[in-house]
């Protein structure tokens, strides 16, 4: 064979293969709505709509400058950095939207938000409608009350008025306890409303995951009179909530979390928000195990 023709053939083959690879990469980098409705929206609009339930001082909230910050928001921003690379859109801009707990699943299903980055408990019932990331925090349901209220066991709540936020696992648990021990359940719209009801004496206690209660107590005008009390009544594995069956988005989120766990950066983010001067909540053994053995276990 003519060596010139042979060289030309190799170059043409290389060019063809390179072109095919670039075309495949471009097709992969710009997913179609069938592959990933969420990523397709982001690629088209240049923005990502991130929902979160406001949890003052902890997972997701607005600071004094009006910026959305918090433990889960720090993690979410790492996800957004990886999405920028995945989509080839360094200009991808987050739009953080405070929402109610009862709205997060309907908004994900309708495409009104692309991701929920607050503190969401992974439950088997919710898994029917949405997907979850790897667990990034563990907590459990307890009570915020005045120090004068002694709650050592569930039966101590008989005839007590307890506020819960609608659409949460706390509401589900206390609706059952309403029949079991005679607790009076008061449904509120948010953590802030629950704290206000406790401060005003409208309720005897506010039920929520203990880490959120510590954050609320730190912001209360009556913080020296309040305490997080009572036994753990649930186990709550927190994860990001994602649109159902959006594999490409789920892969980016999960890879981000696994990288943070393996590098040790997740420990630094935890200490920043939960083990410093304002809050002193040492990392639990359950949280440490989640980092060692990443999982997506949902509770019944």
C-alpha positions, -999 to 999 in steps of 0.1 A, spaced: 0 0 0 12 35 -8 26 49 25 11 83 18 -23 68 13 -18 47 44 -9 78 65 -39 97 50 -62 68 59 -50 67 95 -55 105 98 -90 102 83 -98 74 107 -85 94 137 -105 124 126 -136 103 122 -132 87 156 -124 120 173 -154 136 156 -176 107 168 -163 111 204 -169 148 204 -204 143 190 -211 117 217 -197 140 244 -218 169 232 -249 148 231 -241 135 266 -234 170 279 -267 184 265 -293 159 277 -326 158 260 -359 162 280 -363 124 277 -330 117 293 -332 143 321 -360 169 321 -342 188 349 -308 190 332 -325 199 299 -342 228 317 -310 240 332 -291 237 299 -317 257 281 -324 284 308 -290 287 324 -305 285 359 -313 259 385 -343 263 407 -335 250 442 -363 246 468 -356 246 505 -376 246 537 -363 275 559 -345 261 590 -330 291 608 -294 288 617 -289 252 604 -296 236 570 -310 264 548 -320 300 556 -313 336 546 -286 355 565 -286 391 575 -274 400 540 -302 382 523 -280 353 511 -292 317 512 -268 298 534 -266 267 556 -252 232 559 -272 217 531 -269 248 510 -231 245 512 -234 210 499 -259 221 473 -235 247 459 -209 219 454 -236 200 434 -242 232 413 -204 235 406 -205 199 392 -236 206 372 -219 236 356 -191 212 344 -216 185 334 -236 209 312 -207 230 300 -225 261 314 -202 280 338 -229 306 339 -255 282 355 -272 304 382 -290 291 412 -324 305 422 -331 295 458 -368 293 466 -381 291 502 -410 267 502 -434 249 526 -428 213 536 -462 203 521 -452 218 487 -418 202 480 -430 169 464 -457 186 442 -432 212 431 -406 185 422 -432 164 403 -445 195 383 -409 207 375 -415 240 395 -382 232 412 -353 211 400 -339 200 434 -349 202 471 -318 211 491 -332 214 526 -334 188 554 -356 161 539 -362 128 557 -359 98 534 -390 77 538 -402 47 519 -436 64 514 -419 94 497 -398 72 476 -429 64 456 -430 100 443 -394 112 444 -358 100 445 -333 107 473 -296 113 474 -272 96 497 -279 104 534 -259 135 545 -272 139 581 -289 119 608 -312 132 635 -345 123 653 -377 138 665 -377 155 700 -393 185 717 -386 221 723 -402 234 755 -398 255 786 -373 241 811 -401 237 836 -418 211 815 -405 176 823 -409 151 795 -391 118 802 -414 95 782 -441 97 756 -469 93 781 -458 126 798 -473 143 768 -509 134 777 -532 165 774 -502 186 764 -505 210 734 -478 202 709 -472 221 676 -460 203 645 -453 216 610 -477 204 583 -463 179 558 -435 166 580 -428 133 597 -434 150 630 -471 156 620 -474 119 610 -460 107 643 -480 130 665 -513 124 647 -508 87 658 -499 98 693 -531 119 695 -550 87 696 -525 67 717 -518 92 746 -542 120 742 -517 147 731 -534 178 715 -518 184 681 -516 219 667 -505 221 630 -484 251 620 -470 262 587 -433 265 596 -406 262 622 -408 300 628 -445 297 635 -440 268 658 -414 287 678 -436 317 680 -465 296 694 -442 282 720 -429 316 730 -464 331 732 -477 301 753 -501 290 727 -486 255 729 -466 236 755 -440 223 731 -429 222 695 -420 189 680 -393 188 653 -359 171 646 -336 178 674 -309 195 654 -335 220 640 -347 226 675 -312 236 687 -310 260 658 -344 275 666 -336 278 703 -304 298 695 -326 324 677 -353 326 703 -359 357 725 -365 332 753 -336 309 747 -324 309 783 -358 295 793 -360 268 767 -346 233 764 -346 205 739 -361 176 758 -378 142 757 -366 109 742 -359 104 705 -392 94 690 -379 87 654 -348 83 634 -345 108 605 -320 102 577 -317 135 557 -311 136 520 -317 158 490 -350 153 473 -348 147 435 -373 143 407 -383 106 403 -363 85 379 -341 114 367 -309 92 365 -285 118 351 -293 144 378 -292 118 405 -257 106 394 -243 142 396 -258 147 431 -246 113 444 -211 117 430 -208 151 446 -218 137 480 -195 107 478 -166 130 468 -173 152 499 -174 122 522 -142 106 508 -122 139 508 -132 148 544 -148 181 532 -182 170 546 -167 169 581 -155 205 577 -189 216 565 -205 199 595 -181 215 620 -188 249 604 -225 248 611 -230 224 640 -198 222 661 -187 258 667 -193 287 690 -230 292 682 -240 255 683 -221 226 699 -235 194 685 -208 168 682 -212 144 653 -233 114 662 -221 78 657 -249 74 631 -236 103 611 -200 89 612 -213 55 600 -231 72 571 -199 88 560 -180 55 563 -207 35 545 -228 58 523 -264 47 519 -299 57 509 -319 38 536 -354 51 539 -374 48 571 -409 31 571 
